[in-house]
């Protein structure tokens, strides 16, 4: 489960931005039994979901980008780059004070009832600092701390670290954690295990996980779950059938590469499309048969995305994973988005406390009574182009964030910030028409 994600000096974030899933102690009555779960070992109350609002270019997507960069660099830095290759970070470029400074990223999470805190600072050239703290009980233990190529190692909890340090194995542009995971270090492996259950999705490019949902639907158990998912959405699909690709029918020049990929992972399946089966009726509305459609060619973009989401969401709920989704509501009806949120917030349907974090422009959700104030976040950009994020619960009562307030109305009116500051568009067209008439 995710406790906190922080980023500083990355893209639009000049100062530290901190997204926390702590439930506010100032509100222990609103949807407490549904939207909040407890971690007694650490005395924590955490949230099952969070939503972020903001104007275009305010930082909503950039926060997702930051989490995605951190995850990918952690997983790949030790094996997909060589000494001297640049790190693909991007500092805040609109200030001379930060453009040459390192970017910072930190995650706090709970894995198998232990808490971890991991982070690093990096420029495009090298990792400047890196740290891992481990909290099996009340006391936080420093597993390792890095400054440049100098490492402080905990001899008991990070035995592989001593080897990596003494043999000078960690490159300046690679993370100690990534190298330690390759050497099968226990704690590094546990961090990676959690990281692989931290799923970051684009709501605009469902093709990135469409294959995953097709793979799930390619067995009877997964197919049953996918069909229930579609039927509950009222899409009118009675059956589905993934269409696999015969490697031998592919162009000769790519057959070898595809076969190599399949050999490396026996679970790899190649899909060309998915057939959806709909009931067909006669003039008196009696069913006379079925009609088949190609999902990717003939179904709506909303149906395609909703199907693509089924495997990531069902898997997250089944495993208690974390889903971080950019533009969840894109192409999907608001009522369906509400149903997805309800699934995550519910104690009945989400017993393993999976977490959903997403951004949206759909203000109707603010009037849905699905969220507490500490679950509603805003992203806002200042006059210098730097973004900040903050929850609705950070507003004092007299600032208009009381329980029962009309959150949607207050947000649209600008009371909470996070809305675009617009000029009068009609003047643009009116002045243009005036100039043309004067010619």
N, C-alpha and C positions, 0 to 999 in steps of 0.2 A: 504494500500500500504506500502511496505517495504522501509524504508529510509536507514537503516544501521544495520548491524549485526557485533558484536565484540566478540572475544574469546581470552582468555589468559591462559597459563599453562594448556592446555588440550590436551592429547595425543601428537601429533607431534608439537603443537604450544606452544613454550616456551614463547616468547614475544607476545604482543598483535597483533592479526590479525584482520583487519577491512575491511569488504566488504561493500562498499557504492554504492548506486544507484543514487548519485548526478550526474547530467550532467555537464561536464566540461565547465567552462566559457571561456576557451581558444579556444573552437570550437563550434560556434553557427551557423554553416552553413551546416555541414555534417549530412544529414538525420534528421535534426532538427524537421521538421513537422511530421515525422513518428515515429521515435524512442524515442522522448522526449515528455513528457507532463508536464504542469505547474500546480503548486499548488499556486495560487495567494495569498491566505491568509497568507502563510509563505514565499512568495517570492522564492519558490523552483522550480527547473527544475529537474525532475526525469526521469530515464531510464526505458523503458519497458522490457528490457532484458539484460542479461549479460552472458558471456561464460568464462569458466576458462580452461586454458591449463596447462600442467605440466607433468613431467616425472612420471613414476610409483613410488608410495610411496613418492610423493612430498607434499601431503597434500590435494589434491582435494577432495577425499572421506572423509577425516577426518573433513573437514570443514562442509560437509553435516551431518556427525555424530554429530558434536558439536551442530548444529542447532536442530537436532532431539533430542539429550539429553536434551537440554534446554526446548524444547516444552513439552516433556513427563514429565520432572520433575515439570514444572509449572502446568501441568494438573493433575498430580497424587500424588504429594508429601504429600498432606494433608490426603489422603484417602487410599493409598495403602502401607503404611508402619507404623510401630509402633516405639515408643521411643526406641532409641538405635540401630535400624537397619541401616546398612551402606548406604550412598548415592553413587550411581553408577557413580561417576565422576572418572576421571583418569588423574592425573597430568603428566606433562612431566617428564619422568623417566631417561633421559640421562644426568641429571645434579643434583648434590647434592644441588645446590642452589634452585631448584624448586620442588624436589620430595616430600617434605613435606609441600609445600605451597598450598594455595587454588587455585582452578580454577575459572575464572571469565567469565561471559556471560552477554551480554547486547543487547537489541533490541530497535531500534527507528522506530516507525511506525506511520501511520496516519489512524485513524478510525473515520468515520463519520465527517470528516473535522476538527478533533482535533488531536494534536500530543501527543504521549506518549513516554516516555523513561523508560524502566524497565530493571533491572539487578540484579545480585546477585553474591556473592563469596561463595564458599563452599569447604570444604574438604570432605573426605569420612565419617567423623564423624558428621559434623554439618554445618549449614549455619552461616558464619561469618559476612556477611553483605548483605543487600538487600535494594533496593530503587525503588521508583516509582515517576516519575515526569509527570505532566500533563500540556499541553499547549493549552488552549482553544483559546487564542489570541496571543499577542506578548510576554507575560510574562510567563515563565515556573514556575509552582507551585510545591513545594515539597509536595506530598501526604503523603508519609511516608519515613522514613529512619531508618534502623535497624543496630545496631552493637551488634552482639551476641543476647542476649535476652533483650536488651534495645531498645525501640522503640520511635521515635519522630513522633507524629501523627498530621496531619492537622485536626483540629476540625470540619471544615466546609465540606471539600471535602472527608473526610474519617471517617465518624461517626461510622461505624462498627468497625473501627480499635481501637477506644478507648475501646470498649467492649472487644475485643480480648486481648488487652494489660492488662486491669484491671483484667480479669478473668484468665490470664495466660494460654490461650488456645493454643497458637502457640508452637509446639514442637521445640526443637533445630535442628532437622533434617528435618523440614518441612518449606515451604515458607509461609510467612505472606499473600502473594497474593492468594495462593491456598486456605488457610483457609477462607480468606475474601470472595472469590467467593462462597464457600459453604454456607456462611452466607448471600448470596444475596446482597453483597455490589455492588453499581451501577458501580463505576469505575473499580473495579476488574472484574465485569461481562463484561464490555466493552473490557477489555484487553483479556479476554477469548474468547469473540466473534471474535475478530480479529485473535487470535491464532488458532482457529478452521478453519479459512480461509487461514492459512499458511500451505500449503500442502508440505510434504517432501517425495519424492518417490525414490525408487531404480529402476534404469533402467535395473538392472540385474535380479530382482526378481519381475516380473510383476504379479505373482500370488497374491501378497499382495493387489492389487487393481483390479484384474480381476473380482471379484465378484461384485464390484461397477459398472463396465461397463456392466456386465450381467444384473444387477438390472435395470440400465437405459434403456437397450434394451428390458425390459420386459413390456413396455407399448408402445402404438402407437407413442406418441410424441418422446420418447427416441429412439425407434427403427428406426424411420425415420432419426433422427440425426446420429445414428450410421451407418446406411446404406450409407448415404451421405458421411460420413467420409471414409468408406471403398471404395466406388466407386471413390471418388476423388483421392484415392491412386492407382487406377488402379489394384486392387487386383483381380477383376473379380468375386466378390460376388454379387449375385442378390437378396438374401434374407437371413435373419438370424432368428433363433428361439431358445431362451434360453430353456434349459432343467432343469426343477425343480425336486427336490427330494421329494418323498413321505416319510414323517417321519416314517410312519407305516412299511415301508419296510427296515428301518435301523435295525442293530443288537439291540436286546433287551437291552443290557447293556448300550447303549448310547442314546436310545430314550428319557429317562427321562431328561437328561442334555440338549438335543437339544430342547425339548418342553419347558423347563424352559427358555432357551435363547430366543425362539420365543415369549413367553409370556411377557418377559421384554421389548421387542421391537417389536411392531406389524408390523413394516416395514421389519423385517427380512425375507428374502427369501433364500432358500437353492438351489444352482444350482449344477448340476453334470457336465454340459458341455453346449456348444452352437452349434447348427447345422448351418452350412453355406451351402447355396444353390447356385450351379453353373449351368450355361446353358450346355446342352449336345447336340452334333451335329452328324449328319450322315456323310457318306463319301463325300457328295457333300456340306458339311458345312451348311446345313439347320438345324435349331434347332428342335430337336425331343423330347425334354423334359428337365428334370433337374436331377442333381446328388447331393446327400447330403453328407457332410463330417462333422466329429466331429472336432471342432476347436482344442481341446487340444490333440487329438490323430493323426489327419491327416493333419492339416494345418501346414505351416512352422512356425518356432519360431518367424520369423519377423512379420508374419501375426498375431500371437497370441499377441505379444507385442503391435503392432500397434492398434489392437482392444482394448486391455486393457487400453491403454492411452486415448481412446476417451472420456470416461466419465470425468476423471480428467481435461483434457484440455478444453472440452466443458463447463464444470461447471465453471472452472476458468474464461474463457472468458465471460460467462453469468453473473457472479457475481463480476468480478473485483478482483479475488483472486490472491494469490502469489503461484507459483509452483517452488519448489527447487528440481531439479532432478539430481541424480547421474547417470552418464553414459547414458545420453539421447540417444546417437547414437548407443548404443549396439543393434545389430540384425536388425537395421533399415537402409535402403538405404540412403546415404547422400542427395539425392534429396528430400526425404520425410522429413528429418530433416530440410532442408532449408525451406520447405513449412510450417512446424510447426512454425519456427522462424518468417517467414513472417506474419503469422496470428497474432502473438503477437505484432510485430512491427507496423502493419498497423493501421492507424487511422480509417479506414473503418470497419475492422473486429474486432477491439479491442477498442470499444468506451468507455468502463469502465476502461481502463488502467490496465488490468491484467498484472502481471509481471512473466517472465520466467527467472530462473537462473539455469544454468546447467554446468556440466563439460564434457569434451570430449577429444579424441585424434585425431579427424578428422580435419586435418589442411586445408582441402579444404574450410572449412567455412571461413577461413581468407581471401580467395580470392573471396568470394561471394558478396562482397559489401553490406552485410546485417548489418554490425556492424560499429559503430563509434569506435574511439580509446579508449574512456572511458568505452566502453562495453566489451572490451577484457582484461581479467585478466590472470595472470600467478601465479602458485604456484611453489616455489623452496625451496629445502632443502639445508642447509649449511653443511659444513664439519663435524659439530658436531651433525647433525641429526635433527636440528630445522628448521621448515618451516616458510616461509614468503609468503604473497600474495601481488600483486601490479598490477595496471592497465597499459596498454600500454600508456595511456595518461600521465603517470608519467615520461616518457622518454622525455628528451629535444629534440628539433628539430634536433640538430646536432648529436644526438645519434642514428638517424635512425628511427624516428617514425613520419614522415611527412605524411600529407594527400597524397594519391596516391602512397605511397610506396608499395612494394611487401611484405605485412605482412607475408604471408605464407613462402616465400623464406627466409626472414630475421629470422623468428622464427626457422625454421629447421636448419639454419646455426648457431644458438645459439646467435644471436645478442641481443635477448630479455631475455635470460635465460630461465629457465623452461623446459630444455631438458636434457635427461640423458647424463652423461659423461661415454662413453663406451670405454672399452679396445678392442684390436683387437681379435675378436673371432676366427679367422682362426688360430692364434698361439696356441690356446688351443687344437685344433684338430691336427694341424701339429706336435706339440711336442709329443702328445700322439702316433701318428703314428710312429714318429721317434724312440721313446722308444721301441715300439713293434718290429720294424725292427732290433733293435740292440740286441735283446735277442737271 
